[in-house]
Amino acid sequence: MVVKWQNVAKFKKRLTKMKRLKIILLILVVAFVGIQFIPTNFNQSNRVPETDFVTVNNPPKNIKNTLQNSCYDCHSNNTNYPWYNKIQPVAWFLEDHIKEGKSELNFNNWTTYSSRRKNSKLRSIISQVEDDEMPLSSYTFVHTEAKFSKSEKKEFITYMEKLKSNL
């Protein structure tokens, strides 16, 4: 009889732990569903301003494509969002990441920068692309088309250096 009572006590403990786990899981699910209703700001525009880097500098098509595939999602006023951008907390991460990227460099505001600032931005672009800091690995992990090939990287850096020297 003693053995049976010990088994019953263990079973009750197990049930109590399972109830706690279910309650915690339910709270997490409700919280996850609840945060889906918190809106985020989308970084989308239907027009390219006259102050845009590509509009002003008219780079070769390959450089333009590289900029738009590798840079513009985070460094312009128009982001092509992936399907998962509507899922929180991922949307918050993306929104924060884009705000940070635009605060560092916004290609749509290129002509609003002074020559000194443009020079600094171009130097930074060249350095970060050379050091494989840009585009970010977290971005290229999902957007494989944004990765620079060796030839694209060389052409991109050469173009930016030429642009910098002509300022």
C-alpha positions in Angstrom: 0.0 0.0 0.0 2.9 2.4 0.8 4.3 2.1 -2.7 0.9 3.0 -4.3 0.6 6.2 -2.2 4.0 7.3 -3.2 3.1 6.8 -6.8 -0.1 8.8 -6.3 1.9 11.7 -4.7 4.4 11.7 -7.6 1.5 11.7 -10.1 -0.1 14.7 -8.3 3.2 16.6 -8.4 3.5 15.9 -12.1 -0.1 17.1 -12.7 0.6 20.3 -10.8 3.8 20.9 -12.9 1.9 20.3 -16.1 -0.9 22.7 -15.1 1.7 25.4 -14.4 3.4 24.7 -17.7 0.0 24.9 -19.5 -0.8 28.2 -17.8 2.6 29.7 -18.7 2.2 28.4 -22.3 -1.3 29.9 -22.5 0.0 33.3 -21.2 2.8 33.2 -23.8 0.4 32.4 -26.7 -2.1 35.1 -25.6 0.8 37.7 -25.3 2.2 36.6 -28.8 -1.3 37.0 -30.3 -1.8 40.3 -28.5 1.4 41.9 -29.8 0.3 41.2 -33.4 -2.2 44.0 -33.0 0.5 46.6 -32.2 1.2 48.5 -35.5 4.5 49.4 -36.9 5.5 52.2 -39.3 6.2 51.1 -42.8 9.1 52.7 -44.7 7.4 52.9 -48.1 7.1 55.6 -50.7 5.7 55.6 -54.2 8.1 58.1 -55.6 11.8 58.6 -56.0 12.8 62.1 -54.9 15.0 64.4 -57.0 17.5 64.3 -54.2 18.1 60.5 -54.6 21.6 59.2 -55.1 20.8 57.2 -58.2 18.8 60.1 -59.8 21.6 62.6 -59.2 24.6 60.5 -60.0 23.2 58.3 -62.7 25.4 55.3 -62.0 25.9 52.4 -64.5 23.1 49.9 -64.4 25.1 47.3 -62.5 25.9 49.8 -59.7 22.3 50.9 -59.6 21.1 47.3 -59.3 23.7 46.6 -56.6 22.6 49.7 -54.6 18.9 48.8 -54.9 19.5 45.1 -54.0 22.1 45.5 -51.3 21.5 49.0 -49.8 18.2 50.7 -50.4 16.0 48.5 -48.2 17.7 50.0 -45.1 19.1 53.2 -46.5 16.2 54.8 -48.4 12.6 55.8 -47.9 11.3 52.7 -49.7 11.8 49.2 -48.2 10.7 46.0 -50.0 9.4 44.1 -47.1 9.7 40.3 -46.8 6.6 38.2 -46.0 7.5 38.0 -42.3 7.5 41.7 -41.7 3.9 41.5 -40.3 4.9 39.2 -37.5 5.8 40.8 -34.2 8.4 41.0 -32.7 10.2 40.6 -36.1 8.4 43.8 -37.4 9.8 45.8 -34.5 13.3 44.6 -35.2 13.0 45.5 -38.9 11.5 48.9 -38.1 14.3 49.7 -35.6 16.9 48.4 -38.0 15.6 50.5 -40.9 15.4 53.7 -38.7 19.0 53.1 -37.6 20.2 52.5 -41.2 18.4 55.7 -42.5 19.9 57.8 -39.6 23.3 56.8 -40.8 22.7 57.2 -44.5 19.6 57.8 -46.5 20.3 57.6 -50.3 17.0 59.4 -51.0 18.4 62.5 -49.2 21.8 62.5 -51.0 21.7 66.1 -52.3 20.8 67.5 -48.9 24.2 66.4 -47.6 27.1 68.9 -47.8 30.1 68.0 -49.9 32.1 67.2 -46.7 29.4 64.9 -45.5 29.1 63.2 -48.9 32.8 62.6 -48.8 32.5 61.1 -45.3 29.6 58.9 -46.4 31.4 57.6 -49.5 34.6 56.9 -47.4 32.4 55.0 -44.9 30.6 53.1 -47.7 33.9 52.1 -49.3 35.4 51.0 -46.0 32.4 49.0 -44.9 32.0 47.2 -48.2 35.7 46.4 -48.3 35.6 45.0 -44.8 32.4 43.0 -45.5 30.5 44.9 -42.9 27.9 46.0 -45.4 25.5 44.7 -46.4 24.9 43.1 -42.9 25.2 39.4 -42.7 21.8 39.3 -41.0 20.4 40.9 -44.1 22.3 38.7 -46.7 21.3 35.6 -44.8 17.7 36.1 -45.9 18.4 38.2 -49.0 21.1 36.2 -50.8 20.8 38.4 -53.9 22.2 41.2 -51.8 25.6 39.5 -51.3 28.4 41.0 -53.4 30.3 38.8 -55.7 34.0 39.6 -55.9 33.6 41.4 -59.2 30.5 43.3 -58.0 32.4 44.4 -54.9 35.4 45.6 -56.9 33.2 47.5 -59.4 31.1 49.0 -56.6 34.1 50.2 -54.7 35.8 51.5 -57.8 32.7 53.5 -58.7 32.4 54.9 -55.1 36.1 55.9 -55.1 35.7 57.6 -58.5 32.6 59.5 -57.2 34.4 60.5 -54.1 37.4 61.8 -56.0 35.1 63.9 -58.2 33.5 65.7 -55.2 
